[in-house]
């Protein structure tokens, strides 16, 4: 059973941006793409640039996949799966996320 951590209000995340939250000691980037009502939670750590920066990346749609481009070396990571589009050997963790009312919760499994 998942334990859910209350991290913020939906309105704390401007459309087409992200915020970073600390979940069980890990930095998690929470994205709110303008193209959908769905929120996404992925690890904030960029495995190529070796820094916690993905919440500062640019959201884009590449061939029907919502992605974030790392602000360091520009690799694109799929927000739904965490898969890197440029290097299939790279994948970042994703986290279950939900809203209740206007509150955003991330699974602290």
LINHUVEN-V836278 format. One record per residue. RES is the residue in one small letter. PHI is phi in radians with two decimals (* if undefined). NEAR is the number of other C-alpha atoms within 12 Angstrom. D_CENTER is the distance of its C-alpha to the mean C-alpha in whole Angstrom. Layout:
((RES/PHI/NEAR/D_CENTER) (RES/PHI/NEAR/D_CENTER))
This chain:
((x/*/6/22) (x/-1.39/13/18) (x/-1.79/16/19) (x/-1.78/21/16) (x/-1.84/24/15) (x/-1.30/23/16) (x/-1.90/31/13) (x/-3.04/26/14) (x/-1.56/22/16) (x/-0.94/29/14) (x/-1.22/20/16) (x/-1.29/20/15) (x/-1.91/26/12) (x/-1.11/17/14) (x/-0.95/21/13) (x/1.16/29/12) (x/-2.39/29/10) (x/-2.48/34/7) (x/-2.21/35/8) (x/-1.97/30/8) (x/-2.28/33/10) (x/-1.61/24/13) (x/-2.15/28/13) (x/0.89/18/16) (x/1.41/11/16) (x/-1.90/22/12) (x/-1.40/28/10) (x/-2.06/37/7) (x/-1.60/41/4) (x/-1.95/48/4) (x/-1.82/46/5) (x/-2.23/36/8) (x/-1.12/30/10) (x/-1.16/20/14) (x/-1.25/18/15) (x/-2.60/16/14) (x/-1.54/14/14) (x/-1.47/22/11) (x/-1.69/36/8) (x/-2.27/44/5) (x/-2.22/44/4) (x/-2.33/43/4) (x/-1.05/42/6) (x/-1.42/41/7) (x/-1.44/30/10) (x/-1.48/35/11) (x/-1.21/27/14) (x/-1.53/26/16) (x/-1.40/17/16) (x/0.99/14/16) (x/-2.59/18/15) (x/-1.47/27/12) (x/-2.39/30/11) (x/-1.08/44/7) (x/-1.12/36/7) (x/-1.69/26/10) (x/-1.35/33/10) (x/-1.74/30/11) (x/-1.40/34/10) (x/-2.59/27/13) (x/-1.95/22/14) (x/-2.07/19/16) (x/0.88/10/19) (x/1.44/11/17) (x/-1.89/22/13) (x/-1.31/31/10) (x/-2.31/38/9) (x/-2.11/45/8) (x/-1.66/33/11) (x/-1.04/35/11) (x/-1.25/24/14) (x/-1.57/22/16) (x/-2.00/19/17) (x/1.25/25/15) (x/-1.10/31/14) (x/-1.80/36/12) (x/-2.02/45/9) (x/-1.17/37/9) (x/-1.19/44/6) (x/-1.38/29/8) (x/-1.96/25/10) (x/1.48/34/8) (x/-1.21/28/12) (x/-1.39/29/13) (x/-1.30/26/15) (x/-1.54/19/18) (x/-2.52/17/18) (x/-1.15/15/18) (x/-1.38/13/19) (x/-1.77/19/15) (x/-2.64/25/12) (x/-1.77/34/10) (x/-1.13/27/9) (x/-2.00/30/7) (x/-2.28/34/8) (x/-1.05/29/10) (x/-2.45/34/10) (x/-2.63/28/13) (x/-2.11/25/15) (x/-2.33/16/18) (x/1.13/12/20) (x/-1.84/15/18) (x/-1.55/20/16) (x/-1.89/30/13) (x/-2.17/31/13) (x/-2.06/37/11) (x/-1.18/28/13) (x/-1.75/25/15) (x/-0.44/17/16))
